[in-house]
Amino acid sequence: MKTYLDNSASTRVDPAVLEEMLPYFTERYGNASSLHSFGREAREAIEKARERVARLIGAKPEEIIFTGGGTESDNLALRGAAYSRKNKARSILTSNIEHPAVLETFRDLEREGFTAIYAKVDKEGLLDAGTVAGMITQDMAVASVMLANNEIGTIQPVKEIAEECRKKDVLFHTDAVQAAGKIPIDVKILGVDMLTLASHKFHGPKGVGALFIREGVRIKPIMTGGGHERGLRSGTENVPGIVGMGKAAEIARERLDEDVERMRKFRDMLIDGLLSMEETYLNGSREKRLPNNANIRFHGIEGESLIFLLDEKGIAASTGSACSSKKLQASHVLLALGLPEWQAHGSLRLTLSRFTTKDEVAFALKEIPPAVETLRKMSPVWRKIKKGEL
């Protein structure tokens, strides 16, 4: 039985999304910048998709910029904001559990002379809004805090942090890549200046993303060229991908309540079932958590070894971010919770989607415990735990 439980890495394209995309690979193949009917047809499709994505997050269509994915959107937001304000503001702020697309961009900006401030999370992976507010100063160019974490699913107090940024005229960005399609998002309620989305996290195609930029906010483009997407993202638009993202956004908005209820039910089945094992713990907050995320820590094993054992059984899971999964080192997110490396290394991320079935969850609950026990029998760390040495 094939069981896919790695939906934070990527999701299956919804069949309705694929159906809407297909004509734009064949008979409707025009360049959206061309003036003839083929081009106009492509432009109309892009603008329809822009409206659909905007509705998903409560934005105006003209506030949506299409990009090549979440990483590009994060880079455009952060570099664009920092460069546009560098003459008057040289500090930047983020959290210590952000996605590499944000953290690596911050480190690069540090090398360019910006001063980066990293807010720390508590043992559940949550930021204290009051503490972060006290770190925000008027000489700050941009602050960025993810709406929901990609590894442990914690939902951050973005609205409260955005309010403090607004008071001090600091641009605020949130990476909502993991949150879209799992929790309600309204940019007006959140009060953010910029927000990142990635199509393949909510059953759209890979290689296409979007950046919300609030009306009136000015940032500097990081690519030059033909002036596409209001001059902020030059390059011929990926029309089929954008069409697919638009359809996926429409479905996500229409099905949100149904999908959330379904995923939360199965998530809790996984968490409750696995926590019945000895020396097994939940990473992150139980209450302030995405409805599709179960990140479980099994003491005495290596998470990478568990991934391979489960893969042999047909279960796809992960230890953390797919963007850094080839780096065999403890997750920076789990270390930020205060976990020692030997505990952080024993974690498993199981993430669900609207297509996950009860049978798949039951299969995972059947196969994971014996796989963990197999690894523990071979583990010197487990022997130390049983002797009370760890």
C-alpha positions as a printed Julia matrix, in Angstrom:
390×3 Matrix{Float64}:
   0.0    0.0     0.0
   1.42   3.37   -1.05
   0.85   6.03    1.6
   1.97   9.61    1.04
   2.35  11.56    4.31
   4.78  14.25    3.18
   2.35  16.93    2.06
   4.36  19.77    3.58
   7.02  18.96    0.98
   4.56  18.87   -1.92
   0.98  17.93   -2.63
  -0.75  15.99   -5.37
  -2.11  18.24   -8.11
  -5.89  18.28   -7.9
  -7.39  16.69  -11.06
  -9.53  19.8   -11.63
  -6.37  21.91  -11.56
  -4.64  19.75  -14.16
  -7.72  19.81  -16.38
  -7.74  23.61  -16.39
  -4.0   23.82  -17.09
  -3.8   21.44  -20.06
  -5.13  23.75  -22.82
  -2.4   26.3   -22.0
   0.27  23.79  -22.99
  -1.31  23.13  -26.38
  -3.91  25.25  -28.19
  -3.69  28.32  -25.9
   0.08  28.73  -25.93
   0.43  32.47  -26.54
   2.82  34.82  -24.74
   0.79  37.0   -22.38
   2.76  40.08  -23.5
   1.81  39.67  -27.17
  -0.87  41.93  -28.64
  -2.6   39.36  -30.87
  -5.5   37.14  -29.84
  -3.25  34.32  -28.6
  -1.49  36.75  -26.29
  -4.72  38.37  -25.1
  -6.13  34.93  -24.29
  -3.08  34.15  -22.14
  -3.27  37.56  -20.42
  -6.95  37.04  -19.58
  -6.12  33.65  -18.05
  -3.41  35.2   -15.87
  -5.71  37.95  -14.65
  -8.42  35.42  -13.81
  -5.87  33.46  -11.79
  -4.75  36.65  -10.08
  -8.32  37.28   -8.93
  -8.63  33.73   -7.6
  -5.38  33.9    -5.63
  -6.35  37.29   -4.26
  -9.69  35.94   -3.0
  -7.91  33.12   -1.15
  -6.16  35.66    1.1
  -8.61  38.58    1.07
  -6.44  40.77   -1.17
  -7.03  42.9    -4.26
  -5.98  41.33   -7.6
  -3.53  44.16   -8.26
  -1.74  43.28   -5.01
  -0.71  39.84   -6.33
   2.63  39.3    -8.11
   3.27  35.89   -9.69
   6.73  34.34   -9.21
   8.53  31.07   -9.71
   7.72  29.78   -6.2
   7.91  30.46   -2.48
  11.68  30.91   -2.36
  11.61  33.56   -5.08
   8.69  35.33   -3.39
  10.57  35.41   -0.08
  13.67  36.76   -1.78
  11.74  39.43   -3.67
   9.96  40.56   -0.52
  13.01  40.66    1.76
  15.66  41.89   -0.64
  13.21  44.27   -2.29
  12.21  45.8     1.05
  15.77  45.97    2.41
  17.2   47.54   -0.75
  14.37  50.07   -1.01
  15.05  51.33    2.53
  18.79  50.82    2.93
  19.56  54.53    2.97
  17.54  55.07    6.14
  17.16  51.63    7.75
  19.89  49.0     8.06
  18.47  46.47   10.51
  16.23  43.48    9.71
  14.39  41.02   11.97
  13.17  37.44   11.71
  12.72  34.34   13.9
  15.22  31.53   14.43
  12.9   28.85   12.96
  12.2   30.34    9.54
  12.46  28.41    6.29
  15.92  28.49    4.65
  14.48  30.76    1.95
  14.21  33.45    4.63
  17.18  32.57    6.86
  19.68  32.29    4.02
  18.42  35.55    2.54
  18.92  37.24    5.9
  22.46  35.88    6.15
  23.2   37.16    2.67
  21.83  40.6     3.6
  24.07  40.54    6.67
  27.06  40.08    4.37
  25.87  43.14    2.49
  25.99  45.27    5.64
  22.54  44.86    7.19
  22.24  44.03   10.89
  20.06  40.96   11.4
  18.14  40.27   14.62
  16.84  36.76   15.29
  13.92  36.38   17.69
  13.91  33.1    19.64
  10.96  30.77   20.07
   9.94  28.91   23.23
  10.03  25.13   23.74
   6.82  24.75   21.71
   8.21  26.75   18.8
   6.13  29.85   19.5
   7.21  33.48   19.52
   6.09  35.83   22.26
   4.51  38.78   20.45
   5.38  41.22   23.25
   9.03  40.21   23.24
   9.27  40.54   19.46
   7.5   43.91   19.59
  10.22  45.16   21.95
  12.86  44.2    19.36
  11.3   46.25   16.57
  12.89  49.68   16.11
  12.27  52.59   13.78
  15.59  52.06   12.0
  14.43  48.64   10.81
  13.86  48.05    7.09
  11.84  44.84    7.22
  10.69  42.15    9.64
   9.65  38.65    8.57
   7.88  36.0    10.66
   6.31  32.91    9.09
   2.59  32.4     9.61
   3.03  28.67   10.26
   6.19  26.63   10.56
   6.96  24.11    7.84
   8.41  21.48   10.19
   6.44  21.57   13.44
   3.31  23.37   12.25
   3.24  26.07   14.93
   1.07  29.09   14.1
   2.71  32.38   15.05
   1.13  35.62   16.41
   1.66  37.4    13.11
  -1.2   39.89   13.52
   0.22  41.28   16.79
   3.75  41.57   15.4
   2.48  43.24   12.22
   0.65  45.84   14.33
   3.89  46.83   16.05
   5.69  47.06   12.72
   2.97  49.33   11.36
   3.35  51.67   14.36
   7.07  52.05   13.68
   6.85  52.21    9.87
   8.65  48.89    9.42
   7.66  46.74    6.46
   6.36  43.34    7.6
   6.44  40.12    5.59
   5.07  36.69    6.42
   5.81  33.4     4.72
   2.39  31.74    4.49
   3.49  28.89    2.24
   2.48  26.17    4.72
  -0.61  27.98    6.0
  -2.51  28.47    2.75
  -5.3   25.94    2.4
  -4.96  24.85    6.04
  -6.1   27.92    7.98
  -8.13  31.01    7.02
  -5.93  33.88    5.76
  -7.04  37.49    5.39
  -4.27  39.99    4.75
  -6.41  42.87    5.98
  -7.01  41.18    9.35
  -3.36  40.13    9.63
  -2.19  43.64    8.71
   0.84  42.39    6.77
   2.6   44.33    4.02
   3.79  41.26    2.11
   2.82  37.57    2.12
   4.31  34.58    0.31
   2.41  31.67   -1.26
   3.54  28.56   -3.16
   1.15  26.7    -5.45
   2.42  23.16   -4.82
   1.57  23.31   -1.13
  -2.19  23.46   -1.82
  -2.63  21.04   -4.73
  -1.38  23.29   -7.5
   1.62  22.77   -9.8
   5.26  23.16   -8.77
   7.37  26.06   -9.98
   4.85  28.85   -9.44
   4.22  31.09   -6.46
   2.82  34.48   -5.56
   3.75  37.47   -3.47
   1.09  39.72   -1.98
   2.32  43.32   -1.76
  -0.08  45.67   -0.02
  -1.25  48.61   -2.1
   1.04  51.57   -1.5
   4.07  49.5    -0.45
   7.11  50.1    -2.63
   9.95  47.6    -2.92
  12.86  47.32   -5.32
  12.8   44.57   -7.97
  15.64  42.05   -7.77
  15.48  41.01  -11.45
  15.56  43.37  -14.41
  14.14  42.72  -17.84
  10.91  43.31  -19.69
   8.97  44.77  -16.78
   6.46  41.96  -16.28
   4.3   41.81  -13.13
   4.26  45.58  -12.55
   8.02  45.68  -13.11
   8.66  43.58  -10.0
   9.19  40.18  -11.63
  10.49  40.38  -15.17
  10.32  37.28  -17.33
   7.72  35.63  -19.53
   4.93  34.35  -17.32
   4.42  30.63  -16.74
   0.85  30.74  -18.01
  -0.1   27.06  -17.41
   1.39  27.18  -13.91
  -0.33  30.43  -13.04
  -3.65  29.1   -14.34
  -3.16  26.01  -12.17
  -2.31  28.05   -9.1
  -5.44  30.13   -9.62
  -7.66  27.07   -9.85
  -5.96  25.48   -6.82
  -6.54  28.69   -4.84
 -10.21  28.7    -5.78
 -10.65  25.08   -4.68
  -8.71  25.68   -1.46
 -10.95  28.61   -0.56
 -14.18  26.76   -1.33
 -13.16  23.58    0.51
 -11.29  25.12    3.45
 -13.71  24.2     6.24
 -14.22  20.67    4.94
 -10.51  20.07    4.39
  -9.51  21.45    7.79
 -12.03  19.26    9.63
 -10.86  16.16    7.76
  -7.13  16.82    8.21
  -7.45  17.73   11.88
  -9.31  14.49   12.6
  -6.62  12.37   10.95
  -3.8   14.43   12.47
  -5.15  13.78   15.96
  -5.45  10.07   15.18
  -1.77  10.01   14.27
  -0.62  12.05   17.25
  -2.69  10.13   19.82
  -1.78   6.77   18.34
   1.97   7.4    18.23
   2.22   9.13   21.6
   1.03   5.9    23.22
   4.53   4.53   22.58
   7.14   4.9    25.31
   9.66   7.74   25.09
   7.67   9.36   22.29
   6.81  13.06   22.24
   5.11  15.75   20.17
   7.3   18.51   18.72
   5.62  21.91   18.75
   2.35  23.17   20.18
  -0.71  20.92   20.39
  -3.16  23.85   20.33
  -1.53  26.42   17.99
  -0.81  23.94   15.23
  -1.66  23.42   11.58
  -4.47  20.86   11.16
  -2.37  18.66    8.87
   0.91  18.48   10.81
   2.1   15.76   13.2
   5.79  16.03   14.14
   6.71  13.2    16.5
   9.97  12.58   18.38
  11.04   8.99   19.09
  13.92   8.87   21.55
  16.72   6.45   20.77
  16.53   6.37   16.96
  17.76   8.27   13.9
  14.95   9.86   11.93
  16.69   9.3     8.59
  16.87   5.56    9.25
  13.16   5.53   10.09
  12.39   7.3     6.79
  14.14   4.51    4.85
  12.39   1.74    6.78
   9.0    3.33    6.22
   9.75   3.89    2.55
  10.31   0.14    2.2
   6.76  -0.29    3.55
   5.38   2.25    1.08
   5.04   5.16    3.51
   6.45   8.53    2.46
   7.34  10.83    5.35
  10.19  13.2     6.25
  12.32  14.44    9.08
  11.81  18.12    8.25
  12.06  20.61    5.41
  12.4   18.99    1.98
  14.58  21.93    0.96
  17.3   20.86    3.38
  16.58  17.15    3.89
  19.83  16.08    2.2
  21.82  17.8     4.95
  22.3   15.06    7.53
  22.31  17.34   10.53
  19.81  18.11   13.26
  16.96  20.4    12.25
  17.6   24.03   13.18
  13.91  24.25   14.08
  14.08  21.41   16.61
  17.34  22.69   18.08
  15.67  26.09   18.51
  13.12  24.39   20.8
  16.0   23.58   23.13
  16.23  19.89   22.23
  19.65  18.2    22.41
  20.88  16.85   19.09
  20.22  13.2    19.98
  16.54  13.99   20.51
  16.2   16.26   17.49
  17.65  13.53   15.25
  14.84  11.14   16.19
  11.94  13.13   14.77
   9.41  12.25   12.08
   7.19  14.72   10.23
   3.86  13.35    8.98
   1.75  15.8     6.99
  -1.7   15.27    5.5
  -3.79  16.65    2.66
  -7.38  16.64    1.48
  -6.63  13.36   -0.32
  -5.33  11.51    2.77
  -7.62   8.61    3.74
  -8.43   6.94    7.03
  -6.97   3.69    5.7
  -3.65   5.42    5.01
  -3.54   6.82    8.54
  -4.36   3.39    9.97
  -1.63   1.83    7.83
   0.91   4.35    9.13
  -0.12   3.66   12.72
   0.33  -0.06   12.07
   3.78   0.19   10.47
   5.54   3.0    12.37
   5.72   1.39   15.86
   7.47  -1.83   14.74
   9.87   0.2    12.6
  10.76   2.32   15.62
  11.22  -0.78   17.76
  13.51  -2.33   15.13
  15.75   0.72   15.21
  15.72   0.93   18.98
  16.97  -2.65   19.3
  20.09  -1.64   17.37
  20.57   1.75   19.06
  23.28   2.41   21.69
  21.41   5.6    22.55
  18.29   3.58   23.37
  20.32   1.34   25.66
  21.57   4.41   27.52
  18.0    5.67   27.85
  16.83   2.35   29.29
  19.73   2.41   31.77
  18.8    5.94   32.84
  22.04   7.4    31.44
  20.18   9.85   29.15
